[in-house]
Amino acid sequence: MRTWYQDALSCVAFIILILLVVHVVYTTAVAKAQEDMVTAWTGETVIETRTEIVEKTISASIPQIVDGIHLLESSRGKAKVGLQAICEAQGKSNEYGYGGMAMKKCFDSHEEATKHVAWWVARHLDEFDGSVGKTLCYYNLGEKVETCQYYQNYKKAIENN
């Protein structure tokens, strides 16, 4: 013979099961609706999620952005002044101005510096929803603004190179 608390436990278990099913159905529906809302046309390919849009923007932009920083900060290693000169005097490298004169960050090699700057750019492009302007302004100024002189200089530099 079942007691009243066994009946109560059965009811609670059944209610929890129902709530779990409702939660799964609801979250699946919301996720699908969000995907549908951000479906975007990128010229040749339909991309269905925001993550895919950001990943495509990032993967296409990182080498160009890193090269632009290299050009602006040291004329691709030709300038031999400032942070670049300080690091070279130590037998190290930083042709990207990474960390600025306050940190005086030097890397063991140019390749290590390039990888680190590429990682930094990728991280901040993702944080700023693929905004190259905001990423470059933050790199140069440490301010989260949409545009700045550094970004304008970058756009001119990549047009001319």
Backbone as numpy.savetxt, mean C-alpha at the origin, in Angstrom:
# Nx Ny Nz CAx CAy CAz Cx Cy Cz
-37.01 -39.78 31.24 -37.84 -38.61 31.24 -36.95 -37.36 31.24
-37.29 -36.42 30.39 -36.51 -35.19 30.24 -36.92 -34.18 31.30
-35.93 -33.46 31.78 -36.21 -32.43 32.78 -36.38 -31.09 32.08
-36.89 -30.15 32.82 -37.14 -28.83 32.23 -35.85 -28.18 31.73
-34.71 -28.37 32.43 -33.47 -27.73 31.99 -32.90 -28.39 30.73
-33.16 -29.67 30.52 -32.74 -30.31 29.27 -33.52 -29.73 28.10
-34.82 -29.50 28.30 -35.63 -28.85 27.26 -35.12 -27.43 27.00
-34.77 -26.71 28.05 -34.26 -25.34 27.91 -32.94 -25.33 27.15
-32.05 -26.27 27.49 -30.76 -26.36 26.78 -30.97 -26.69 25.30
-31.90 -27.55 25.01 -32.20 -27.88 23.61 -32.69 -26.66 22.87
-33.55 -25.87 23.50 -34.06 -24.65 22.88 -32.93 -23.65 22.64
-32.07 -23.47 23.63 -30.94 -22.54 23.48 -30.02 -23.01 22.36
-29.72 -24.29 22.30 -28.86 -24.82 21.23 -29.50 -24.59 19.87
-30.79 -24.78 19.78 -31.50 -24.57 18.51 -31.46 -23.10 18.11
-31.65 -22.20 19.06 -31.61 -20.75 18.78 -30.21 -20.35 18.33
-29.19 -20.88 18.97 -27.81 -20.57 18.57 -27.55 -21.06 17.15
-28.03 -22.23 16.82 -27.87 -22.77 15.48 -28.55 -21.87 14.45
-29.76 -21.44 14.75 -30.49 -20.55 13.84 -29.73 -19.24 13.67
-29.24 -18.65 14.77 -28.49 -17.40 14.69 -27.21 -17.57 13.86
-26.54 -18.67 14.01 -25.33 -18.95 13.23 -25.65 -19.02 11.75
-26.69 -19.70 11.38 -27.09 -19.80 9.97 -27.45 -18.42 9.42
-28.21 -17.64 10.18 -28.58 -16.29 9.75 -27.33 -15.44 9.56
-26.38 -15.55 10.49 -25.14 -14.78 10.39 -24.36 -15.14 9.12
-24.21 -16.41 8.84 -23.48 -16.86 7.65 -24.16 -16.37 6.39
-25.46 -16.51 6.31 -26.21 -16.07 5.13 -26.08 -14.56 4.97
-26.22 -13.81 6.06 -26.13 -12.36 6.01 -24.74 -11.90 5.58
-23.68 -12.43 6.19 -22.33 -11.98 5.84 -21.98 -12.35 4.40
-22.44 -13.48 3.92 -22.22 -13.86 2.53 -22.92 -12.88 1.60
-24.15 -12.54 1.91 -24.91 -11.60 1.09 -24.27 -10.22 1.09
-23.80 -9.76 2.25 -23.16 -8.45 2.35 -21.86 -8.44 1.55
-21.06 -9.50 1.67 -19.80 -9.57 0.93 -20.06 -9.54 -0.57
-21.05 -10.26 -1.03 -21.38 -10.27 -2.46 -21.85 -8.89 -2.90
-22.68 -8.24 -2.09 -23.17 -6.90 -2.43 -22.01 -5.91 -2.50
-21.05 -6.02 -1.58 -19.90 -5.12 -1.61 -19.05 -5.36 -2.85
-18.86 -6.61 -3.24 -18.12 -6.91 -4.46 -18.83 -6.32 -5.66
-20.15 -6.47 -5.72 -20.90 -5.94 -6.85 -20.81 -4.42 -6.91
-20.76 -3.77 -5.74 -20.70 -2.32 -5.70 -19.37 -1.78 -6.22
-18.28 -2.54 -6.05 -16.98 -2.04 -6.45 -16.48 -2.63 -7.77
-17.37 -3.33 -8.48 -16.95 -3.84 -9.78 -16.54 -2.67 -10.66
-15.38 -2.78 -11.26 -14.85 -1.64 -12.02 -14.32 -2.12 -13.37
-14.40 -1.26 -14.33 -13.87 -1.54 -15.66 -12.52 -0.86 -15.78
-11.48 -1.60 -16.11 -10.14 -1.03 -16.17 -9.60 -0.96 -17.59
-10.43 -0.96 -18.57 -9.97 -0.87 -19.94 -10.14 -2.18 -20.66
-9.46 -3.20 -20.22 -9.54 -4.50 -20.89 -10.09 -5.59 -19.99
-9.99 -5.40 -18.69 -10.34 -6.48 -17.76 -11.36 -5.98 -16.76
-12.35 -6.80 -16.47 -13.28 -6.46 -15.40 -12.68 -7.01 -14.11
-12.54 -6.12 -13.14 -12.00 -6.50 -11.85 -13.14 -6.38 -10.86
-13.38 -7.43 -10.08 -14.59 -7.45 -9.28 -14.41 -7.03 -7.83
-13.20 -6.93 -7.34 -13.05 -6.55 -5.94 -12.08 -5.39 -5.81
-12.25 -4.62 -4.75 -11.37 -3.49 -4.47 -9.93 -3.97 -4.29
-9.74 -5.10 -3.64 -8.40 -5.64 -3.41 -7.69 -5.88 -4.73
-8.41 -6.47 -5.70 -7.80 -6.72 -7.01 -7.45 -5.41 -7.71
-8.30 -4.39 -7.56 -8.01 -3.09 -8.17 -6.74 -2.52 -7.58
-6.64 -2.53 -6.25 -5.46 -1.99 -5.57 -4.23 -2.79 -5.95
-4.32 -4.13 -5.97 -3.17 -4.96 -6.32 -2.70 -4.67 -7.73
-3.62 -4.50 -8.67 -3.23 -4.21 -10.06 -2.54 -2.85 -10.13
-3.09 -1.83 -9.46 -2.50 -0.50 -9.46 -1.10 -0.55 -8.85
-0.98 -1.23 -7.72 0.30 -1.31 -7.02 1.34 -2.02 -7.87
1.01 -3.18 -8.40 2.01 -3.94 -9.14 2.47 -3.21 -10.39
1.59 -2.44 -11.01 1.96 -1.70 -12.21 2.77 -0.46 -11.86
2.59 0.09 -10.67 3.16 1.39 -10.33 4.47 1.34 -9.56
4.70 0.32 -8.78 5.84 0.33 -7.87 7.18 0.57 -8.56
7.54 -0.18 -9.60 8.85 0.09 -10.22 8.96 1.53 -10.75
7.90 2.04 -11.33 7.92 3.41 -11.85 8.04 4.42 -10.72
7.33 4.21 -9.63 7.39 5.13 -8.50 8.78 5.10 -7.86
9.31 3.91 -7.65 10.65 3.78 -7.05 11.69 4.46 -7.95
11.59 4.26 -9.24 12.51 4.92 -10.17 12.35 6.44 -10.12
11.11 6.90 -10.00 10.87 8.34 -9.89 11.49 8.93 -8.63
11.37 8.22 -7.52 11.99 8.67 -6.27 13.50 8.71 -6.44
14.06 7.67 -7.05 15.50 7.59 -7.30 15.96 8.79 -8.15
15.19 9.12 -9.15 15.51 10.25 -10.02 15.43 11.57 -9.25
14.36 11.77 -8.50 14.18 13.02 -7.78 15.19 13.20 -6.65
15.51 12.14 -5.96 16.38 12.26 -4.78 17.86 12.34 -5.10
18.29 11.67 -6.18 19.75 11.64 -6.43 20.12 11.65 -7.91
19.17 12.01 -8.77 19.41 11.92 -10.22 19.91 10.53 -10.59
19.25 9.53 -10.03 19.59 8.11 -10.20 21.04 7.81 -9.80
21.46 8.40 -8.69 22.79 8.11 -8.14 23.88 9.04 -8.61
23.56 10.00 -9.46 24.59 10.89 -10.01 24.89 12.10 -9.12
23.97 12.47 -8.24 24.10 13.73 -7.48 25.27 13.73 -6.50
25.51 12.64 -5.78 26.62 12.50 -4.83 26.64 13.60 -3.77
25.47 14.00 -3.29 25.38 15.01 -2.22 24.40 14.52 -1.16
24.39 15.23 -0.03 23.42 14.95 1.02 23.55 13.55 1.59
22.39 12.90 1.78 22.35 11.57 2.39 23.13 10.55 1.57
23.06 10.68 0.26 23.81 9.76 -0.60 25.31 9.84 -0.31
25.84 11.05 -0.18 27.27 11.24 0.09 27.63 10.71 1.49
26.77 10.95 2.47 27.01 10.47 3.84 27.11 8.94 3.85
26.17 8.29 3.16 26.16 6.82 3.14 27.36 6.27 2.36
27.69 6.88 1.24 28.84 6.41 0.45 30.13 6.53 1.25
30.25 7.55 2.09 31.44 7.72 2.92 31.57 6.57 3.93
30.45 5.94 4.26 30.45 4.79 5.18 30.52 3.46 4.43
30.63 3.53 3.09 30.65 2.31 2.29 29.26 1.70 2.14
28.25 2.54 2.29 26.86 2.07 2.21 26.12 2.84 1.13
24.79 2.66 1.09 24.01 3.26 0.01 22.67 3.81 0.52
22.27 4.92 -0.06 20.91 5.46 0.06 20.76 6.56 -0.97
20.42 6.17 -2.17 20.20 7.12 -3.26 18.74 7.54 -3.35
17.94 7.14 -2.38 16.50 7.41 -2.39 16.07 8.46 -1.38
16.99 8.96 -0.58 16.63 9.93 0.45 15.77 9.32 1.54
15.71 7.98 1.60 14.84 7.31 2.56 15.26 7.65 3.99
14.33 8.13 4.77 14.60 8.46 6.16 15.04 9.90 6.36
15.46 10.54 5.29 15.87 11.93 5.38 17.14 12.15 6.16
17.52 13.40 6.27 18.75 13.76 6.97 18.62 13.58 8.48
17.41 13.57 9.00 17.22 13.38 10.44 17.61 11.97 10.86
17.19 10.97 10.08 17.49 9.57 10.41 18.86 9.13 9.90
19.26 9.68 8.77 20.51 9.29 8.11 20.60 7.77 7.96
19.56 7.18 7.40 19.47 5.73 7.21 20.33 5.32 6.01
21.25 4.40 6.23 22.08 3.87 5.15 21.86 2.37 5.04
21.92 1.86 3.83 21.72 0.43 3.57 23.04 -0.19 3.14
23.16 -1.48 3.33 24.40 -2.17 2.97 24.67 -2.17 1.48
23.60 -2.09 0.67 23.78 -2.09 -0.79 22.65 -1.30 -1.45
22.86 -0.95 -2.70 21.82 -0.26 -3.46 20.60 -1.17 -3.62
20.85 -2.47 -3.81 19.74 -3.42 -3.97 18.88 -3.48 -2.71
19.53 -3.48 -1.54 18.78 -3.50 -0.29 17.94 -2.22 -0.15
18.53 -1.09 -0.49 17.80 0.18 -0.43 16.61 0.16 -1.37
16.82 -0.35 -2.59 15.74 -0.41 -3.58 14.60 -1.29 -3.07
14.93 -2.45 -2.54 13.89 -3.35 -2.02 13.13 -2.70 -0.87
13.84 -2.01 0.00 13.19 -1.38 1.14 12.25 -0.26 0.69
12.70 0.55 -0.24 11.85 1.64 -0.74 10.65 1.06 -1.48
10.85 0.00 -2.26 9.72 -0.64 -2.96 8.71 -1.19 -1.95
9.20 -1.79 -0.87 8.31 -2.29 0.18 7.53 -1.13 0.80
8.24 -0.03 1.08 7.59 1.14 1.69 6.51 1.69 0.77
6.83 1.82 -0.51 5.86 2.34 -1.48 4.64 1.43 -1.56
4.87 0.12 -1.66 3.75 -0.82 -1.75 2.85 -0.72 -0.51
3.45 -0.66 0.65 2.69 -0.57 1.90 1.83 0.69 1.94
2.41 1.82 1.52 1.67 3.07 1.60 0.69 3.25 0.43
0.99 2.70 -0.72 -0.01 2.71 -1.79 -1.26 1.97 -1.34
-1.05 0.85 -0.68 -2.19 0.08 -0.17 -2.94 0.89 0.89
-2.20 1.50 1.79 -2.82 2.30 2.86 -3.62 3.47 2.29
-3.11 4.07 1.21 -3.75 5.25 0.62 -4.60 4.89 -0.61
-5.10 3.65 -0.66 -6.01 3.20 -1.73 -5.46 3.45 -3.13
-4.16 3.25 -3.32 -3.55 3.37 -4.63 -3.20 4.79 -5.05
-3.34 5.75 -4.16 -3.05 7.15 -4.49 -1.54 7.39 -4.54
-1.03 7.57 -5.75 0.40 7.82 -5.93 0.77 9.18 -5.33
-0.08 10.18 -5.55 0.18 11.51 -5.02 0.30 11.51 -3.51
-0.64 10.89 -2.84 -0.63 10.85 -1.38 0.58 10.07 -0.87
0.92 8.98 -1.56 2.07 8.17 -1.18 3.36 8.97 -1.29
3.54 9.66 -2.41 4.78 10.43 -2.61 4.86 11.64 -1.69
3.75 12.30 -1.45 3.77 13.43 -0.52 4.11 12.97 0.89
3.58 11.80 1.28 3.90 11.25 2.60 5.38 10.86 2.66
5.90 10.31 1.57 7.32 9.93 1.51 8.20 11.16 1.71
7.86 12.24 1.03 8.71 13.43 1.04 8.46 14.35 2.24
7.20 14.55 2.57 6.85 15.53 3.60 6.45 14.92 4.94
6.04 13.64 4.90 5.50 13.03 6.11 4.08 13.50 6.39
3.43 14.07 5.37 2.06 14.57 5.52 1.13 13.80 4.59
-0.06 13.49 5.09 -1.04 12.74 4.31 -1.91 13.72 3.53
-1.35 14.26 2.44 -2.06 15.19 1.56 -2.13 14.58 0.16
-3.14 14.98 -0.60 -3.35 14.40 -1.93 -2.30 14.82 -2.95
-1.81 16.05 -2.83 -0.82 16.52 -3.79 0.14 17.48 -3.11
1.32 17.61 -3.70 2.35 18.50 -3.18 3.35 18.75 -4.31
4.31 19.62 -4.07 5.30 19.93 -5.10 6.12 18.71 -5.49
6.44 17.86 -4.54 7.21 16.64 -4.83 6.47 15.76 -5.84
5.17 15.62 -5.65 4.36 14.82 -6.59 4.31 15.49 -7.96
4.20 16.80 -7.99 4.21 17.51 -9.27 5.56 17.30 -9.98
6.64 17.37 -9.22 7.97 17.15 -9.79 8.10 15.71 -10.31
7.53 14.76 -9.58 7.54 13.36 -10.01 6.82 13.20 -11.35
5.65 13.80 -11.47 4.89 13.68 -12.73 5.67 14.27 -13.90
6.31 15.41 -13.70 7.13 16.02 -14.76 8.32 15.13 -15.09
8.94 14.58 -14.06 10.14 13.75 -14.26 9.81 12.50 -15.06
8.69 11.83 -14.77 8.39 10.60 -15.49 7.91 10.88 -16.92
7.36 12.06 -17.15 6.99 12.44 -18.52 8.23 12.65 -19.38
9.28 13.19 -18.77 10.50 13.54 -19.51 11.52 12.41 -19.57
11.29 11.30 -18.89 12.29 10.22 -18.86 11.72 8.93 -19.37
